[in-house]
Every structure is written in C-alpha cells, then in structure tokens.
Amino acid sequence: MSYFEILLLAAALSLDAFAVAVASGIRLCAVSGRQTFRMAGAFGFFQFFMPLFGWVLGRQVRGWIEAWDHWLAFGLLCFIGLKMIREAWAGADDNAACVDPTMGRHLFILAVATSIDALAVGLSLAFLGYDIFVPALIIGLVCAVFTVSGLRLGCVAAQTCKLGLRAGVVGGVVLIGIGVKILFEHNVLG
C-alpha cells in the first residue's frame, strides 16, 4: 500500500471525526487550546488504536464485528446528539451546565463512535497481509489534523452565523445525522 493510498484512507476515515468536531465547535462557540488538544488527541488516538486492534483480532471475528459495528456507532452518536438537543432546548447553555464534548465520557463515546470504521480497516489490512503500524500512525495523525480543523470551522460558523443559544440543537442534529449516514452506508436503511 502506497503512502498516497494510506493518506486517502486516512482522510476518508477522518471525515466523521471532522463532522463531529464541526458540530462540537458549533456547540461550544469558543474553543480553547485545551479543548482542541483533548479532542484532537482522543480522536487521533482512537483512529490510531482501532486499526491496530482490528488487525490483531484478525479473521476470527470479522463477520461478528461487521454485523453490529454500524449499530454501535449509530447508538453512541444518537445518545450524545439527543443529550445536546435536550440541554439546548432546556436552556442549559451556560458553561457550567452544558455538555462539553471535549471532556470525560462524552469525549470517549464520540472518539469510539467515530473510529469504529477504523477497526474494520485494521481487519482488512490484516487479511491483505499489510503491516499495520505505519498506516495506523498516519490515520491517527490525519484524524487529529481534521479534528483541529473541524473544531475551528465549527467555532467560526457559530460566531459568524450567530447560532446563539440553540447551537446545541445544530450540533446534536449533526451527530444524529452522522449516525443515520452510517446506517445508510451499511445498507440498513436503504
């Protein structure tokens, strides 16, 4: 596998993380360096780790993982998305009460949900006989860059479009939309 092919694969795997980062940037309206570092680090790490994990799992469990991976990603994204929408409609938009998607279990859930496809990539690379470390490292680094870009873009969009108190609704809808897109990609909904 050439470096160009690995970069294309990394970019494709990073698109969901990018979209989640945009939604998070919209939700937060202002993103600190710490928040950026936490989200980019977590997303990049899981995009690095999941192909390694998938590669180690090998052929024995491929069919089982492919049978439910899309449902897991959908469920996790919907959980966070609905929570963001509920809190926005309840008026919980001050920094003390709102969900910070760059912290704690929310960050963990989003990082796992956006990296499940990378697990399948690791399985595929194992079946094709490719080494995994360099591709996994490139995938993780590209995802971190996409995440930083997405957070910044979401922040700019929130400030430019003056989304105000309902930014959580926009972010939540985006997350649920990504979950639905994953189901469509796996031919569950059509």
C-alpha positions as CSV (number, residue, x, y, z in Angstrom):
1,M,0.0,0.0,0.0
2,S,1.5,3.4,-1.0
3,Y,1.7,6.4,1.2
4,F,-0.8,8.2,-1.1
5,E,-3.3,5.3,-0.7
6,I,-2.8,5.5,3.1
7,L,-3.4,9.2,3.1
8,L,-6.6,8.8,1.1
9,L,-7.8,6.1,3.5
10,A,-6.9,8.3,6.5
11,A,-8.8,11.2,5.0
12,A,-11.9,9.1,4.4
13,L,-11.8,7.6,7.9
14,S,-11.4,11.1,9.4
15,L,-14.5,12.6,7.8
16,D,-16.8,11.5,10.6
17,A,-14.4,12.9,13.2
18,F,-14.2,16.1,11.2
19,A,-18.0,16.4,11.2
20,V,-18.3,15.7,14.9
21,A,-15.6,18.3,15.5
22,V,-17.5,20.9,13.5
23,A,-20.7,20.1,15.5
24,S,-18.7,20.4,18.7
25,G,-17.2,23.7,17.7
26,I,-20.6,25.0,16.9
27,R,-21.9,23.8,20.3
28,L,-19.0,25.4,22.2
29,C,-18.9,28.6,20.2
30,A,-15.4,29.3,21.5
31,V,-12.8,26.5,21.7
32,S,-9.8,26.7,24.0
33,G,-6.4,25.2,23.2
34,R,-7.1,22.6,25.9
35,Q,-10.4,21.6,24.4
36,T,-8.7,21.3,21.0
37,F,-5.8,19.3,22.3
38,R,-8.2,16.9,24.2
39,M,-10.5,16.2,21.3
40,A,-7.8,16.0,18.6
41,G,-5.7,13.8,20.9
42,A,-8.6,11.5,21.7
43,F,-9.9,11.2,18.2
44,G,-6.4,10.8,16.8
45,F,-5.5,8.1,19.4
46,F,-8.6,6.1,18.7
47,Q,-8.2,6.3,15.0
48,F,-4.6,5.0,15.6
49,F,-5.6,2.4,18.1
50,M,-8.7,0.9,16.4
51,P,-6.8,-0.3,13.2
52,L,-4.2,-1.9,15.4
53,F,-6.9,-3.6,17.5
54,G,-8.7,-4.7,14.3
55,W,-5.5,-6.1,12.9
56,V,-4.9,-8.1,16.0
57,L,-8.4,-9.5,16.0
58,G,-7.9,-11.0,12.6
59,R,-10.2,-13.2,10.6
60,Q,-11.9,-15.0,13.5
61,V,-14.2,-12.2,14.4
62,R,-14.6,-10.1,11.2
63,G,-18.2,-11.3,10.5
64,W,-19.3,-10.7,14.0
65,I,-17.9,-7.1,14.2
66,E,-19.2,-6.2,10.8
67,A,-22.7,-7.3,11.8
68,W,-23.0,-4.8,14.6
69,D,-20.4,-2.0,14.2
70,H,-22.7,0.4,12.4
71,W,-25.4,0.0,15.1
72,L,-22.9,0.7,17.9
73,A,-21.7,3.9,16.1
74,F,-25.3,5.0,15.4
75,G,-26.3,4.4,19.1
76,L,-23.4,6.3,20.5
77,L,-23.8,9.3,18.2
78,C,-27.5,9.4,18.8
79,F,-27.0,9.3,22.6
80,I,-24.7,12.3,22.6
81,G,-26.7,14.1,19.9
82,L,-30.0,13.8,21.8
83,K,-28.4,14.9,25.0
84,M,-27.1,18.0,23.3
85,I,-30.5,18.8,21.9
86,R,-32.3,18.2,25.2
87,E,-29.9,20.5,27.0
88,A,-30.2,23.2,24.4
89,W,-34.0,23.2,24.5
90,A,-33.9,23.2,28.3
91,G,-31.8,26.4,28.1
92,A,-28.8,24.8,29.7
93,D,-26.3,26.8,27.6
94,D,-24.1,28.4,30.2
95,N,-20.7,26.8,30.5
96,A,-21.4,25.2,33.9
97,A,-24.4,23.3,32.7
98,C,-23.7,22.4,29.0
99,V,-22.2,19.2,27.8
100,D,-18.6,19.8,26.8
101,P,-17.9,17.2,24.1
102,T,-14.2,17.5,24.7
103,M,-14.3,16.1,28.2
104,G,-15.0,12.8,30.1
105,R,-17.3,10.2,28.9
106,H,-18.7,12.3,26.1
107,L,-15.3,12.6,24.6
108,F,-14.7,8.9,25.0
109,I,-18.1,8.0,23.4
110,L,-17.5,10.3,20.4
111,A,-13.9,9.1,19.9
112,V,-15.1,5.4,19.9
113,A,-18.1,6.1,17.7
114,T,-16.1,7.9,15.1
115,S,-13.3,5.3,15.0
116,I,-15.3,2.1,14.7
117,D,-14.8,2.0,10.9
118,A,-11.0,2.1,11.5
119,L,-11.4,-1.2,13.3
120,A,-12.8,-2.8,10.1
121,V,-9.9,-1.2,8.2
122,G,-7.4,-2.9,10.5
123,L,-9.2,-6.2,9.9
124,S,-9.0,-5.7,6.2
125,L,-5.3,-4.8,6.3
126,A,-4.6,-8.0,8.3
127,F,-6.4,-10.1,5.7
128,L,-4.4,-8.4,2.9
129,G,-1.1,-9.1,4.7
130,Y,-0.1,-5.5,5.2
131,D,1.8,-4.2,8.1
132,I,-0.3,-2.0,10.4
133,F,1.8,0.3,12.4
134,V,2.7,3.0,9.8
135,P,-0.9,3.1,8.3
136,A,-2.4,3.3,11.8
137,L,0.0,6.1,12.7
138,I,-0.8,8.1,9.6
139,I,-4.5,7.6,10.1
140,G,-4.3,8.9,13.7
141,L,-2.3,11.9,12.7
142,V,-4.6,12.8,9.8
143,C,-7.6,12.4,12.1
144,A,-6.0,14.8,14.7
145,V,-5.5,17.4,12.0
146,F,-9.0,17.0,10.7
147,T,-10.4,17.3,14.2
148,V,-8.5,20.6,14.9
149,S,-9.7,22.0,11.6
150,G,-13.3,20.9,12.3
151,L,-13.3,22.5,15.8
152,R,-12.0,25.8,14.3
153,L,-14.5,25.7,11.5
154,G,-17.4,25.0,13.8
155,C,-16.4,27.8,16.1
156,V,-16.2,30.3,13.2
157,A,-19.6,29.1,11.9
158,A,-21.1,29.6,15.3
159,Q,-19.8,33.1,15.6
160,T,-20.4,34.1,12.0
161,C,-24.0,32.7,11.8
162,K,-24.8,33.8,15.4
163,L,-26.3,30.5,16.3
164,G,-26.5,31.6,19.9
165,L,-28.4,29.5,22.5
166,R,-29.6,26.9,20.0
167,A,-26.1,25.8,18.8
168,G,-26.6,22.6,20.8
169,V,-29.6,21.7,18.7
170,V,-27.5,22.1,15.5
171,G,-24.6,20.1,16.9
172,G,-27.0,17.3,18.2
173,V,-28.8,17.1,14.8
174,V,-25.4,16.8,13.0
175,L,-24.3,13.9,15.3
176,I,-27.6,12.1,14.8
177,G,-27.3,12.7,11.0
178,I,-23.8,11.1,11.0
179,G,-25.3,8.1,12.8
180,V,-28.1,7.8,10.2
181,K,-25.5,8.2,7.4
182,I,-23.6,5.3,8.9
183,L,-26.7,3.1,8.7
184,F,-27.2,4.1,5.1
185,E,-23.6,3.3,4.3
186,H,-24.2,-0.2,5.7
187,N,-27.4,-0.6,3.7
188,V,-29.6,-0.9,6.9
189,L,-31.9,2.0,5.8
190,G,-31.8,1.6,2.1
